[in-house]
Amino acid sequence: MKKPIHKNEFFKKFDFDGGKAVIDQLYQFCMKLKWDDIPENVQHRIKNLFLDLIGVLTAGRKTPVSQIIKDFSVSQFGAGDCKAKLLLDGHEVSPSGAALVTGMTIDSIDAHDGHYLAKGHVGCACFSALLAYADDLNITDGGTLLTSLVIGYEIGTRAGRIMHESPETSEQYHSSGSWVAVACAAMGARLMNLDIASFQNALAIAEYHAPRSPVMKVANHPTMLKDASGWGAMTGVSAAYLARGGFTAAPVIMAESKHLQSYWLNLGVHWETLNQYVKPHPVCRWTQDPIQAVERLLVKRPIDSKDIIAIAVETFEEATLLSQEIPKNTEQAQYNVPFPLAVMLARGKIDAFEITDQSVFSDPEIRRLTNLIDMRVNEKFNALFPKERWALVRITLSTGEVLESPPTKARGEPDTMLSDIEFREKFKNLASIHFSSQECDTIIRLVENLGTEIDDWLTLRSLLK
């Protein structure tokens, strides 16, 4: 007969000695950080990320995912004593429901920021939770909102790294929702001014109830599930309100476990907000590198796509596991390498229209090019993943000429970040589906003014009604 497992056997894996001090450090960071304490370069970056997320949200609002989840939230997450308005819509729902809709709407267009070691996206869920809190808690100061968003990025990035580097959880590739919920709860605890016990419970509730989604399922079989960011935002917001009501859940394993405490020691010193990447194009990050390689080839040597007879892409293994089929919907178009690459070769650009419109999916030349592309694993690039992502593209023309790109890493990484002008151009490109050129310029100006003497968050929020 097997010896029965002691009821505390699970916790024998974890030594919580010193955990109280880490919770105290996290609490002090979340509660005491002020806008003026944040370095100028971090302030500047968070404004660009905020603008970028507004653009992606706007582009996503007409996707089937956004419409379905909006109808679901209105039906199932009706407003009670706590309420928030759906962005770019106006329906009033609960804060948890609003965070769910915003998160899934942003996630429906794969153009938002991410972090290479967290292996996912911090901003999508944190932005969604933040704006839900702002409505319900009547936040009127943009500096307060941006400070909370920085907190979200700092905690979320570390939580994502822990999920993918801790021995207990590193065997699986986790969705962003599975770890970013903790960051969303921390932001809520700050904005609600919870005491330290309630703060600890909020993080622990979010950690426990966060969706442990195996994201490679969606990479291999693209559907509306996407990266679970909306569900993570909803869970984090719910956790904060539950903790405020007295719900208990401590400890917070990812913060209090002794072997994980070191991840939190440099809070407020090392700013992970600066280490996010930003995508130039609205497709999976793993597709950006071959697209960049093709862009550079086209600049040096313009190509008539009809002259192409073969295309080989070498990259890291995970990228080769994305869909390689001609897409039937936007999810399949975004989690794909050959299709976006074919669009770039045929049209010289890839914007939100190209990955959402059925006429592009049925374009004969794009379909022909998609079927030509041969995806191959490059072992050198494989060894560098996930810290670095590389690709090269080899194109054979009907004349027999072979064009080969150098090994290419996409712009938008922390060391090759988009310029302010590029951020604005990307925003206008994404947001023009809903806003006029004048409105886009006004939003850009209002975001730049957040946290300054001419801060006008309420006017900006009214434009997002």
C-alpha positions in Angstrom: 0.0 0.0 0.0 1.3 3.4 -0.9 2.0 5.8 1.9 -0.8 8.5 1.8 0.4 12.0 0.8 0.4 14.4 3.7 -2.1 17.2 3.3 0.8 19.7 3.3 3.0 17.7 0.9 2.5 20.3 -1.9 3.8 23.1 0.2 6.9 21.1 1.1 8.1 22.2 -2.4 7.9 25.8 -1.3 9.8 27.6 1.5 8.0 30.8 2.4 10.7 32.0 4.7 11.1 35.7 3.9 7.8 35.9 2.0 6.3 38.5 4.4 9.2 40.9 3.6 8.6 40.5 -0.2 4.9 41.2 0.2 5.8 44.3 2.2 8.2 45.4 -0.6 5.6 44.8 -3.3 3.0 46.7 -1.2 5.3 49.7 -0.6 6.2 49.8 -4.3 2.5 49.7 -5.4 1.2 52.1 -2.8 3.9 54.7 -2.6 5.2 55.0 -6.2 4.4 58.5 -7.6 4.5 59.8 -11.2 7.3 62.1 -10.3 9.3 59.2 -8.9 9.3 57.4 -12.3 12.4 58.2 -14.5 11.7 60.4 -17.5 12.5 57.7 -20.1 10.0 55.3 -18.4 7.3 58.1 -18.4 7.9 58.7 -22.1 7.7 55.0 -22.9 4.5 54.4 -20.9 2.8 57.2 -22.9 3.8 55.6 -26.2 2.6 52.2 -25.0 -0.7 53.8 -23.8 -1.2 55.4 -27.2 -0.3 52.2 -29.0 -2.9 50.2 -27.0 -5.6 52.7 -27.8 -4.8 52.2 -31.5 -4.9 48.4 -31.3 -8.2 48.6 -29.3 -9.7 50.8 -32.0 -8.7 48.5 -34.8 -10.1 45.5 -32.9 -13.5 46.8 -32.2 -15.1 45.6 -35.5 -13.7 42.0 -35.3 -16.2 39.2 -34.7 -14.4 38.4 -31.4 -15.1 42.0 -30.1 -18.7 41.9 -31.0 -19.3 38.4 -29.5 -17.6 39.3 -26.2 -19.4 42.6 -26.0 -22.8 41.0 -26.4 -21.7 38.3 -23.8 -20.6 40.9 -21.3 -23.7 43.0 -21.6 -25.8 39.9 -21.1 -23.7 38.2 -18.3 -21.8 41.0 -16.6 -24.4 43.7 -16.0 -23.6 46.7 -13.9 -24.4 46.7 -10.2 -23.1 49.1 -7.6 -19.8 49.0 -9.5 -19.9 50.0 -13.1 -17.8 50.9 -16.1 -18.6 51.9 -19.7 -17.3 49.8 -22.6 -14.7 51.7 -24.6 -15.8 52.9 -28.0 -19.3 51.6 -27.3 -20.9 53.1 -24.2 -22.8 50.1 -22.8 -22.5 50.1 -19.0 -21.3 46.8 -17.4 -19.4 45.7 -14.4 -15.7 46.6 -14.1 -14.8 42.9 -14.6 -17.0 42.7 -17.7 -15.5 45.9 -19.1 -12.0 44.5 -18.5 -12.9 41.3 -20.3 -14.3 43.1 -23.4 -11.4 45.5 -23.7 -8.8 42.8 -23.2 -10.3 40.5 -25.8 -10.9 43.4 -28.3 -7.2 44.4 -28.1 -6.2 40.8 -28.3 -8.3 40.3 -31.4 -5.7 42.4 -33.4 -2.2 41.0 -32.6 -0.5 44.4 -32.7 0.1 45.0 -29.0 3.3 45.1 -27.0 5.0 42.1 -25.3 8.1 40.9 -23.4 10.4 38.3 -24.7 11.2 36.6 -21.4 7.6 36.8 -20.1 6.7 35.2 -23.4 3.6 37.2 -23.7 1.8 40.5 -23.4 1.6 42.7 -20.3 -0.1 45.8 -21.6 -3.2 44.4 -23.1 -4.7 43.1 -19.9 -3.3 45.9 -17.7 -4.6 48.7 -19.9 -8.0 46.9 -19.9 -8.2 46.6 -16.2 -6.9 50.1 -15.6 -9.7 51.8 -17.7 -12.3 49.7 -16.0 -11.1 50.8 -12.6 -10.8 54.4 -13.8 -14.5 54.5 -14.7 -15.8 52.8 -11.5 -13.5 54.6 -9.1 -13.8 58.0 -10.8 -10.1 58.5 -11.4 -9.6 62.0 -13.0 -5.9 62.3 -13.0 -3.9 60.9 -15.9 -0.7 60.8 -13.9 -2.4 58.4 -11.4 -3.5 56.2 -14.3 -0.1 56.1 -16.0 1.7 55.4 -12.6 -0.7 52.5 -12.1 0.0 51.2 -15.6 3.7 51.3 -15.0 3.1 49.2 -11.8 1.2 46.8 -14.0 4.0 46.4 -16.4 6.6 46.0 -13.7 4.7 43.3 -11.8 3.2 41.6 -14.9 6.6 41.2 -16.6 8.1 39.6 -13.5 5.1 37.3 -13.0 5.4 36.2 -16.6 9.0 35.4 -16.2 8.3 33.4 -13.1 5.7 31.3 -14.8 8.1 30.5 -17.6 11.3 30.1 -15.6 10.1 28.5 -12.3 10.7 24.7 -12.2 7.1 24.2 -11.1 5.5 25.8 -14.2 8.2 26.2 -16.9 7.4 23.0 -18.8 4.4 24.6 -20.5 4.1 27.8 -22.6 1.5 29.8 -20.7 -1.0 32.3 -22.0 -0.5 35.9 -20.9 -3.8 35.7 -19.0 -2.3 33.0 -16.7 0.1 35.4 -15.1 -0.9 39.0 -15.9 -4.0 38.7 -13.7 -1.7 39.2 -10.7 -0.6 42.6 -12.1 -4.2 43.6 -12.8 -5.1 42.8 -9.2 -2.1 44.8 -7.9 -3.2 47.9 -9.9 -6.7 47.6 -8.4 -5.4 47.2 -4.9 -3.4 50.5 -5.4 -6.4 52.4 -6.8 -8.7 51.1 -4.1 -6.0 51.9 -1.4 -6.3 48.4 0.1 -4.5 47.5 3.3 -1.5 45.1 3.1 -3.5 42.0 4.0 -6.2 42.8 1.4 -3.4 43.5 -1.1 -1.8 40.1 -0.5 -5.2 38.4 -0.8 -5.9 40.3 -4.1 -2.7 39.0 -5.7 -3.3 35.5 -4.3 -6.9 35.3 -5.6 -5.7 36.4 -9.1 -2.8 33.9 -9.0 -5.1 31.1 -8.1 -8.0 31.8 -10.4 -6.0 33.0 -13.5 -6.7 31.0 -16.6 -3.9 28.4 -17.0 -4.3 28.3 -20.8 -1.8 26.3 -22.9 -1.2 29.0 -25.5 0.5 26.7 -28.0 -2.9 25.2 -28.7 -3.9 28.5 -30.3 -0.6 28.9 -32.0 -1.1 25.5 -33.7 -4.9 25.9 -34.1 -5.8 29.6 -34.3 -9.2 30.5 -32.9 -10.9 33.3 -31.0 -9.3 32.0 -27.8 -6.2 34.1 -28.5 -3.9 34.8 -25.5 -6.5 34.8 -22.7 -5.6 38.4 -21.9 -9.2 39.4 -21.5 -9.9 36.6 -19.1 -6.7 37.5 -17.2 -7.9 41.1 -16.9 -11.3 40.0 -15.8 -9.8 37.7 -13.2 -7.4 40.4 -11.9 -10.2 43.0 -11.6 -12.5 40.5 -9.9 -9.7 39.6 -7.5 -9.2 43.2 -6.4 -12.9 43.7 -5.7 -13.1 40.3 -3.9 -10.2 41.2 -1.7 -11.8 44.6 -0.9 -14.9 42.7 0.3 -12.8 40.5 2.6 -12.2 37.4 0.5 -9.0 35.6 1.7 -6.5 33.6 -0.4 -2.9 34.1 0.9 -0.1 33.2 0.3 1.1 34.5 -3.1 3.3 31.6 -4.3 5.0 33.5 -7.1 6.1 36.2 -4.7 6.5 34.5 -1.3 8.3 31.3 -2.4 11.9 31.7 -1.3 13.3 30.5 -4.7 11.2 33.1 -6.5 11.8 36.1 -4.2 14.8 37.4 -6.1 12.6 38.4 -9.1 11.1 41.2 -7.0 14.2 42.6 -5.4 14.9 45.2 -8.1 11.4 46.8 -8.3 11.7 50.5 -8.7 15.4 50.1 -9.8 15.2 48.0 -12.9 12.3 49.1 -15.1 10.9 46.3 -17.1 8.5 48.8 -18.8 11.5 49.7 -21.0 12.0 46.1 -22.0 8.7 45.6 -23.8 8.8 45.1 -27.5 6.4 46.8 -29.9 5.1 45.2 -33.1 5.3 47.3 -36.3 2.7 45.0 -37.9 -0.6 43.6 -36.6 0.4 39.9 -36.6 2.1 37.5 -34.1 5.5 38.7 -32.9 7.1 35.5 -34.3 6.1 36.7 -37.8 7.6 40.1 -37.5 11.2 39.0 -38.2 10.6 37.4 -41.7 8.4 40.4 -42.6 11.2 42.8 -41.7 13.6 40.6 -43.8 11.4 40.9 -46.8 10.9 44.7 -46.3 14.6 45.2 -46.4 15.0 43.0 -49.5 12.2 45.0 -51.3 14.0 48.3 -50.4 17.3 47.1 -52.0 15.7 45.2 -54.9 12.1 45.8 -55.9 10.4 42.6 -56.9 7.3 41.8 -59.0 5.7 39.1 -56.9 4.6 37.3 -60.1 8.3 36.6 -60.8 8.7 34.6 -57.5 8.8 30.8 -57.9 10.1 29.8 -54.4 10.4 31.2 -50.9 12.3 29.7 -48.0 12.0 31.1 -44.4 14.5 30.1 -41.7 13.7 30.9 -38.1 13.2 29.5 -34.7 11.1 26.4 -34.1 8.2 28.0 -32.3 7.5 30.3 -35.3 7.4 27.2 -37.7 4.6 25.8 -35.5 2.3 28.7 -36.3 -0.4 28.1 -39.0 0.9 27.7 -42.5 -2.4 27.5 -44.2 -4.3 30.0 -46.2 -6.5 31.7 -43.6 -10.3 31.6 -43.5 -10.5 34.2 -40.7 -8.5 36.9 -39.0 -7.3 34.6 -36.2 -5.7 32.3 -38.7 -4.2 35.2 -40.6 -2.5 36.6 -37.5 -1.1 33.4 -36.1 0.6 32.6 -39.4 4.0 33.2 -41.1 3.4 32.4 -44.8 0.3 34.4 -45.3 1.5 37.8 -43.8 4.7 37.3 -45.7 2.8 36.7 -49.0 0.8 39.9 -48.3 4.0 41.9 -47.9 5.5 40.5 -51.1 2.3 41.1 -53.1 1.2 44.5 -51.7 4.2 46.0 -50.0 2.4 46.5 -46.7 0.4 44.6 -44.0 -2.1 46.6 -42.0 -5.2 45.8 -40.1 -7.2 45.6 -43.3 -4.9 42.9 -44.8 -5.5 40.6 -41.8 -9.2 41.1 -41.4 -10.7 41.4 -44.9 -12.0 38.3 -46.7 -11.0 39.8 -50.1 -7.4 39.6 -49.1 -7.7 36.0 -47.9 -9.1 35.1 -51.4 -6.6 37.1 -53.5 -5.2 34.6 -56.0 -1.7 36.0 -56.0 -1.5 36.1 -52.2 -2.7 32.5 -52.1 -0.2 31.5 -54.7 2.7 33.0 -52.7 1.5 31.6 -49.4 1.6 28.1 -50.9 5.2 28.7 -52.1 6.7 29.4 -48.7 8.8 26.7 -47.1 9.3 27.1 -43.3 12.6 25.7 -41.9 14.1 25.6 -38.4 17.5 27.4 -38.1 19.3 25.8 -35.2 21.4 29.0 -34.6 18.2 31.1 -34.3 16.6 28.3 -32.2 19.5 28.5 -29.7 18.9 32.3 -29.2 15.1 32.0 -28.6 13.4 33.4 -26.5 15.9 36.1 -25.7 16.3 36.9 -29.3 14.2 36.2 -32.4 15.8 36.0 -35.8 14.8 35.0 -39.4 16.2 35.0 -42.9 14.3 34.8 -46.1 15.5 33.3 -49.4 13.5 34.2 -52.6 14.0 32.4 -56.0 12.9 34.3 -59.1 11.8 32.8 -62.4 15.1 34.0 -63.9 17.0 31.7 -61.6 18.2 34.6 -59.5 18.2 34.0 -55.7 17.8 36.9 -53.3 18.7 36.3 -49.6 18.2 38.6 -46.7 20.8 38.8 -43.9 19.7 37.3 -40.5 17.1 39.8 -39.4 15.6 40.8 -36.1 12.5 43.0 -36.3 12.5 46.6 -35.2 10.5 47.4 -32.0 12.8 45.5 -29.7 14.0 47.3 -26.6 17.3 48.1 -28.4 15.6 49.0 -31.7 12.4 50.7 -30.4 10.1 52.5 -32.7 10.6 56.3 -32.8 7.9 58.7 -31.6 7.0 59.4 -35.2 6.6 55.6 -35.9 4.4 55.2 -32.8 2.1 58.0 -34.0 2.0 56.7 -37.6 1.1 53.2 -36.3 -1.6 54.7 -34.1 -3.1 56.7 -36.9 -3.1 53.7 -39.2 -4.9 51.5 -36.7 -7.2 54.2 -35.3 -8.4 55.7 -38.6 -11.0 52.9 -38.8 -13.0 54.9 -36.2 -11.4 58.3 -35.7 -10.9 61.2 -38.1 -7.4 62.6 -38.7 -8.2 65.5 -36.5 -9.5 63.3 -33.7 -6.3 61.1 -34.0 -4.2 64.2 -33.6 -6.2 65.3 -30.5 -5.8 61.9 -28.9 -2.1 62.0 -29.5 -1.8 65.4 -27.9 -4.0 64.4 -24.9 -1.9 61.3 -24.3 1.3 63.4 -24.4 -0.2 65.8 -21.8 -1.1 63.1 -19.3 0.8 63.6 -16.0 1.6 67.2 -16.8 0.1 70.5 -15.7 -2.3 70.4 -18.7 -3.4 66.8 -18.0 -6.9 66.3 -19.3 -7.7 62.7 -18.9 -11.5 63.2 -18.7 -11.5 64.8 -22.2 -9.4 61.9 -23.5 -11.8 59.4 -21.9 -14.8 61.2 -23.5 -13.2 60.6 -26.9 -13.1 56.9 -26.2 -16.8 56.7 -25.3 
